[in-house]
Amino acid sequence: MASTMLSLVSASALASPSLTLQDYRALGGSVHAAVLGKKKSNSFMKTKSRGRINMAIAVDVSRFEGITMAPPDPILGVSEAFRADTHEMKLNLGVGAYRTEELQPYVLNVVKKAENLMLERGENKEYLPIEGLAAFNRVTAELLFGADNPVIKQQRVATVQGLSGTGSLRLAAALIERYFPGAKVIISSPTWGNHKNIFNDARVPWSEYRYYDPKTVGLDFDGMISDIKAAPEGSFVLLHGCAHNPTGIDPTPEQWATIADVIQEKKHIPFFDVAYQGFASGSLDEDASSVRLFAARGMELLVAQSYSKNLGLYAERIGAINILCSSADAATRVKSQLKRLARPMYSNPPVHGARIVANIVGSPPLFNEWKEEMEMMAGRIKSVRQKLFDSLSGKDNSGKDWSFILKQIGMFSFTGLNTAQSDNMTNKWHVYMTKDGRISLAGLSSAKLEETIGILRLLLVDPVGL
Ligand SMILES: Cc1ncc(COP(=O)(O)O)c(C=O)c1O
C-alpha cells in the first residue's frame, strides 16, 4: 500500500531534495520502506533522480523512523517527573536511595575515608581481570556467607564481580539461559520492577508466585508455598534475601525454613537477590540469615549482591554474583563460564567501587565504622516507620489496622494504595511514588511526615481516595 501510494506521486515531487518527513507522511508513504528501498516496486528506484532522492532522505528522514518512543521506566521515571514538578511542596517518595533527615543524598564517611586512602596509594587504572578485583570477590563472599562458613573454606563459591545488583542478576540470567535451557525462573508477585526486564532480556522464561496479600497487606504464605510447589521441578526460585522490594514484607525465620523445605523437595534452585544486606535490620549477619540457612542445608544456590544501598555506592555499580556449588571443582567451572559470558557483554568491571568495598571490609577499623553508619541509616528509616505508624494510628478513629506498617522492613512501605490512589498522590498532592503503592521511607523526614500523613490517611481510610 505504501509503495503504491508513493508510486502515484510524481517523480519531480519525490526528486525534491527538500521533501520532508511531514511531506512523506502527507503522501501516506512508509518512510521506512522508502528509506530502505526494500520493495522492488518502489518508484524511487525507477526515477532518474534516484541519487537526489537518497540525498533528501539522508537529510530529512531518520533511518530510525521505525523506532517508537519507549515508555518511561516505572521507577526511574518517578524521579524524572519529580524533577520536572515546580511545586514547592513536592515530595519524592519514589526514590530508592537513602536520604538524610534534610532529604539530601548521603555519602558515607567511611567511603570518603576509603577513597582518600586510594588516592594516597596512587593506585593505577589498569583493567581488572574479567572476574573483577580478587580482594573484592573474597570479601564479598565472606560478608554474605560469613568468613567462617565451611562453603568459603571448601572453595565452593564461584564469585564474579558484577555491575551492581542489576548486572549480577543479568549475568546469572545469561548463565541460566545458556546452561539450563527452558528452565523457568519464578518470581514473587509483586517484585522489584526490573526483575522481569532482566529475565525477558536474557530470554529466560519466568512466571510469578503469590507473595502479597492485599487483604492483610502482608505475606500470602500459603499462596507462595503452593505456587513454589506447583512450579516445574528444577525451577529457579527468585527470593529477596531481606527487605522485599516493593512490599517490605519478609518471611519469618520459620517461614524461611518451610520455603527451603519445599524448594528442596521440588529440586528447585534458590536464586537470592540481596540488595539490602545490613541496610534492612542494621545487622549484616541478620540480613544474610536467609541465604545462610539455605547454604547450611547443603543446597546449591545463586546470590546476586549489591552495594548500592548499604554503602551508598549507587553510581559506582558495584556488586557480585555468587554461585554456591556442591564442589570446588563445579565452582571453578561455573566461574569460568560466568567469565565467558561477561567478556562479550562488558569485558571487565569497573575498579573504583570494588576497591572501596575491599578496603572497607578488609580493614577492621573501617569495617566497624561502616557498621555504625549502616545502623544509623537503618535506624533513621526505622524511626520514620515508627513515627508514620504512631501518627496514622494515633489520630485515626476509623478502626483501620495500621500494624502492617511496623511488620514491614527496609526502606520501603507498601501502603496498599491502588494505581488510581497513587496517581492521585502525585497529580493532586505532588507526592511522587510508584504506581504500585510503594513509598520510600527514606524520602520522609520528621518535618515532612505530618503533611504526608494527612494525605495518606485520607487515601487509606477513604477507599476512593478523592
Ligand atoms: C530488589 C532489588 N534488587 C536489585 C536491585 C539492584 O540495584 P543496583 O543495580 O543499583 O545494585 C535493587 C535496587 O533497587 C533492588 O531493589
The ligand as a Tripos MOL2 file, in Angstrom:
@<TRIPOS>MOLECULE
LIG
   16    16     1     0     0
SMALL
NO_CHARGES

@<TRIPOS>ATOM
      1 C1         15.3940   -5.9870   44.9620 C.3       1 LIG1
      2 C2         16.4690   -5.2560   44.2340 C.ar      1 LIG1
      3 N1         17.3590   -5.9610   43.5350 N.ar      1 LIG1
      4 C3         18.3390   -5.3640   42.8730 C.ar      1 LIG1
      5 C4         18.4790   -4.0060   42.8690 C.ar      1 LIG1
      6 C5         19.6270   -3.5020   42.0780 C.3       1 LIG1
      7 O1         20.1550   -2.3130   42.3140 O.3       1 LIG1
      8 P1         21.5880   -1.9440   41.7690 P.3       1 LIG1
      9 O2         21.6930   -2.4300   40.3670 O.co2     1 LIG1
     10 O3         21.6550   -0.4740   41.9040 O.co2     1 LIG1
     11 O4         22.5590   -2.6330   42.6480 O.co2     1 LIG1
     12 C6         17.5570   -3.2140   43.5640 C.ar      1 LIG1
     13 C7         17.6110   -1.7570   43.5430 C.2       1 LIG1
     14 O5         16.7010   -1.0550   43.8580 O.2       1 LIG1
     15 C8         16.5400   -3.8610   44.2800 C.ar      1 LIG1
     16 O6         15.6400   -3.1890   44.9960 O.3       1 LIG1
@<TRIPOS>BOND
     1     1     2 1
     2     2     3 ar
     3     2    15 ar
     4     3     4 ar
     5     4     5 ar
     6     5     6 1
     7     5    12 ar
     8     6     7 1
     9     7     8 1
    10     8     9 2
    11     8    10 1
    12     8    11 1
    13    12    13 1
    14    12    15 ar
    15    13    14 2
    16    15    16 1
@<TRIPOS>SUBSTRUCTURE
     1 LIG1         1 GROUP 0 **** ****
